[in-house]
Amino acid sequence: MARIVLGLDIGGSKTHAIRLEQGRVAAEAVTGSANLQNTDTASAAAALSEAVRAVGAAEADEVYVGAGGIDTDDDAAALRALIAPLVPGAAIHIVHDSRLVLAAGRARAGIAVIIGTGTAVWGTDGAGRQARAGGWGYLLGDEGSGYWLAREAARHCLHRQDLGLEPDQLSARLLAACGLDRPVQLIARFHGLGTAGWNGPDRGYWAARARVVVAAAEAGDEAARTILAAGTAAVADQILQVAGQLDITGPVILGGGLGANVPLVREGVSSALARHGITEVSSLDREPVFGVDVLAGLA
């Protein structure tokens, strides 16, 4: 009987699932986010149910899950409680999603970096020692994340308004992306205030607006480049913290939508690290969920 392994990568904007049979990918699907930091329990349960059904893994022998926001045993238990009924009898292993990044980068020692909706840095020396920096969530940190970049762009736009200045290139791009006419409208939009009253800040909505900052920076806009540089410098500081704790110099593998796919982000992080002798920096070249084979001991 083939060993069936279900792999789940639960990020801030999506859940990526694969079914492995004899170490090979037999099915793959993407559903909505099941991250309990970003969505309610019912929505997370629905996304997980859809993912398991889509890859046909209800009879999985083992489940390996990488998820953001797994900081305590209680965090893992809450997620496990949603997954267990979908895969009865399966052994469920839950880790922080940064571990998937390192595994997907084909490294058993080094530093994994997530720069996406949120940010987090995790590393291991391969001999049992581990260290982590950041990953506190958007209300406490996540410097350099998609949400953070969009927030800083909104702050920039509003600051110009306070100074009596017209919207510059970055401000105009942000307003257009939000379907707004005036900077002052960003206040209610950002705080999630609509006609029905308080709806809460939409983390995913603002993280998606990071592309505005990236596009402006790529076009040479100085304000956007300054924001992006501050974000990558903050991430680099966290990488240096982990490297110092573990006494290693890499490899550093960048994952997440921004870390894996935006050259300016990789270049900014690489440049900051190079000044401290860390030069082995690369962007993940495949989706993190494909690191499940390493976690499961199949590769």
C-alpha positions in Angstrom: 0.0 0.0 0.0 1.5 3.4 -1.0 2.2 5.8 1.8 0.0 8.8 1.4 1.3 12.1 2.7 -0.8 15.3 2.7 1.2 18.5 2.6 -0.3 21.9 3.5 1.3 25.3 3.3 -1.1 27.8 5.0 -0.1 31.4 4.3 -1.8 34.7 4.8 -3.6 34.7 1.5 -3.9 31.0 0.4 -3.7 27.4 1.4 -1.5 25.3 -0.9 -2.1 21.5 -0.7 -0.4 18.5 -2.3 -0.8 14.7 -2.0 2.4 12.7 -2.1 2.4 9.0 -3.0 5.7 7.1 -2.8 7.3 10.5 -2.5 5.9 11.9 -5.7 3.2 14.6 -6.1 0.0 12.9 -7.2 -2.3 15.9 -6.8 -2.2 19.7 -6.0 -4.7 22.4 -5.2 -4.9 25.9 -3.9 -7.8 27.2 -1.7 -8.5 30.2 0.5 -6.4 30.9 3.5 -6.9 28.7 6.6 -4.6 30.9 8.7 -6.4 31.4 12.0 -4.6 34.8 12.4 -6.2 36.1 9.3 -9.6 34.4 9.1 -12.4 33.1 11.3 -12.6 29.4 12.4 -15.5 28.6 10.0 -13.7 30.0 7.0 -10.4 28.3 7.9 -12.3 24.9 8.3 -14.0 25.4 4.9 -10.7 26.1 3.2 -9.0 23.1 4.7 -12.0 20.8 3.9 -11.8 22.1 0.3 -8.1 21.5 0.1 -8.2 17.9 1.4 -11.1 17.1 -0.9 -9.4 18.6 -3.9 -6.3 16.5 -3.6 -8.1 13.4 -2.5 -6.2 13.0 0.7 -8.9 12.1 3.2 -7.2 8.7 3.7 -3.7 10.2 4.2 -1.3 8.4 6.6 0.5 11.5 7.6 -0.1 15.3 7.3 2.7 17.9 7.3 1.6 21.4 7.8 3.5 24.6 7.6 1.5 27.6 8.8 2.1 31.2 9.8 1.3 32.2 13.4 2.3 28.8 14.9 4.0 30.2 17.9 2.7 28.1 20.8 1.4 24.6 21.4 -2.1 26.1 21.7 -1.7 27.6 18.2 -0.8 24.2 16.8 -3.6 22.5 18.7 -6.2 24.9 17.3 -5.2 24.1 13.8 -4.8 20.4 14.4 -8.4 20.4 15.7 -9.6 21.6 12.3 -7.5 19.2 10.3 -8.0 16.0 12.3 -11.6 15.3 11.4 -10.7 15.6 7.7 -8.0 12.9 7.8 -9.1 10.5 10.5 -6.3 8.3 11.9 -3.5 10.3 10.2 -0.5 11.5 12.1 -0.5 15.3 12.0 2.8 17.4 12.2 2.5 21.2 12.4 5.4 23.6 12.1 5.9 27.3 11.4 5.7 27.9 7.7 9.3 29.2 7.6 10.5 25.6 8.1 8.9 24.7 4.8 10.8 27.5 3.1 14.2 26.0 4.2 13.1 22.5 3.2 11.8 23.6 -0.2 15.2 25.4 -0.7 16.8 21.9 -0.4 18.7 22.9 2.7 18.8 21.2 6.1 20.8 24.0 7.7 20.5 27.7 7.1 18.1 30.6 7.4 14.6 30.7 6.0 13.0 34.1 5.4 9.3 34.8 4.6 8.5 38.1 3.1 4.9 38.1 2.0 1.7 39.2 3.7 3.8 39.0 6.9 7.4 38.4 7.6 9.4 35.9 9.7 12.9 34.6 9.9 13.9 31.1 11.2 17.1 29.2 11.1 18.9 26.1 12.2 22.5 25.0 12.3 21.6 21.5 11.3 22.8 20.2 14.7 19.7 20.8 16.7 20.0 24.5 17.5 17.3 26.8 16.2 16.6 30.6 16.3 13.8 32.8 15.2 13.2 36.6 14.7 10.0 38.4 13.9 6.8 36.8 12.8 4.9 38.7 15.4 2.0 39.6 13.2 1.0 42.9 11.6 0.0 44.7 14.8 3.3 44.1 16.5 5.8 43.9 13.6 6.1 42.3 10.2 8.4 45.0 9.0 9.1 44.7 5.3 5.9 42.7 4.7 3.3 43.4 2.0 1.0 44.8 4.7 3.8 47.0 6.1 4.8 48.4 2.7 1.2 49.4 1.9 0.8 50.9 5.3 3.9 53.0 5.0 2.7 54.1 1.5 -0.6 55.2 3.1 1.3 57.1 5.8 3.5 58.8 3.2 0.4 59.9 1.3 -1.3 61.2 4.4 1.8 63.0 5.5 2.0 64.9 2.2 -1.6 65.9 2.7 -0.9 67.3 6.2 1.9 69.3 4.6 -0.5 70.8 2.0 1.3 69.0 -0.8 -0.3 67.4 -3.8 -0.2 63.6 -4.2 3.2 62.5 -5.7 3.6 59.5 -7.9 3.4 56.9 -5.1 0.4 58.6 -3.6 -1.4 58.8 -6.9 -0.7 55.1 -7.6 -2.0 54.1 -4.2 -5.1 56.1 -4.4 -5.9 54.7 -7.9 -5.3 51.1 -6.7 -7.8 51.8 -3.8 -10.3 53.5 -6.1 -10.1 56.7 -4.0 -9.9 60.3 -5.0 -8.4 62.0 -2.0 -5.7 61.0 0.5 -8.1 61.7 3.5 -10.2 58.8 2.3 -7.4 56.4 3.1 -8.1 56.8 6.8 -11.5 55.2 6.8 -10.4 52.7 4.2 -7.4 51.6 6.2 -9.3 51.2 9.4 -12.0 49.2 7.7 -14.7 51.7 8.2 -17.5 51.3 5.7 -21.2 52.3 5.5 -22.0 49.4 7.9 -19.5 50.7 10.5 -16.5 48.9 11.9 -15.4 45.9 9.8 -11.9 45.6 11.0 -8.7 46.2 9.0 -8.4 43.9 6.0 -4.8 42.6 6.1 -5.0 40.8 2.8 -6.4 43.8 1.0 -3.5 46.0 2.1 -0.9 43.4 1.6 -2.0 43.1 -2.0 -1.4 46.9 -2.4 2.3 46.3 -1.8 2.6 45.8 -5.6 1.9 49.6 -5.8 5.0 50.3 -3.8 7.1 47.8 -5.8 5.9 49.1 -9.2 6.6 52.7 -8.1 10.1 51.7 -6.9 10.8 49.8 -10.1 9.8 53.0 -12.0 12.4 55.0 -10.0 10.1 56.7 -7.5 12.3 57.9 -4.6 9.6 57.7 -1.9 8.8 54.1 -2.9 12.4 53.2 -3.0 12.9 54.7 0.5 10.1 52.6 1.9 11.3 49.4 0.2 14.8 50.0 1.5 13.6 50.5 5.1 11.6 47.3 4.8 14.5 45.2 3.4 16.9 46.7 6.0 14.6 45.6 8.8 14.4 42.1 7.4 18.1 41.9 7.0 18.6 42.9 10.7 16.4 40.0 11.7 18.4 37.6 9.5 21.6 38.9 11.1 20.1 38.3 14.6 19.4 34.7 13.7 22.8 34.2 12.0 24.5 35.6 15.1 22.6 33.3 17.5 23.4 30.2 15.5 26.9 31.3 14.4 26.2 30.5 10.8 26.5 32.6 7.6 23.8 30.9 5.5 22.5 29.9 3.2 19.7 32.4 3.3 16.6 31.4 1.4 13.9 34.0 0.7 10.3 32.9 0.4 6.9 34.5 0.4 5.4 36.5 -2.5 7.8 39.4 -2.2 10.9 37.5 -1.1 10.7 34.9 -3.9 9.4 37.0 -6.7 10.5 40.7 -6.4 14.2 41.3 -7.5 14.3 44.7 -5.7 13.5 42.9 -2.4 16.1 40.2 -2.9 18.7 42.9 -3.9 17.9 45.0 -0.9 18.3 42.2 1.5 21.4 40.8 -0.2 23.1 44.2 -0.2 22.4 44.7 3.5 23.7 41.2 4.4 26.8 41.4 2.2 28.1 44.2 4.4 28.2 41.7 7.2 29.8 38.9 5.2 26.7 37.0 4.4 26.7 36.4 0.6 24.8 33.2 0.0 21.3 34.6 -0.5 18.8 33.2 -3.0 15.1 33.3 -3.7 13.0 30.2 -3.4 12.5 28.6 -6.9 9.5 26.5 -6.1 6.5 26.7 -3.8 7.2 26.1 -0.1 4.7 23.2 0.1 7.1 21.1 -2.0 9.5 21.0 1.0 7.1 18.6 2.6 9.1 15.7 1.1 12.1 16.8 3.2 10.0 17.2 6.4 8.5 13.7 5.8 11.9 12.1 5.2 11.0 11.3 1.6 13.9 13.2 0.1 
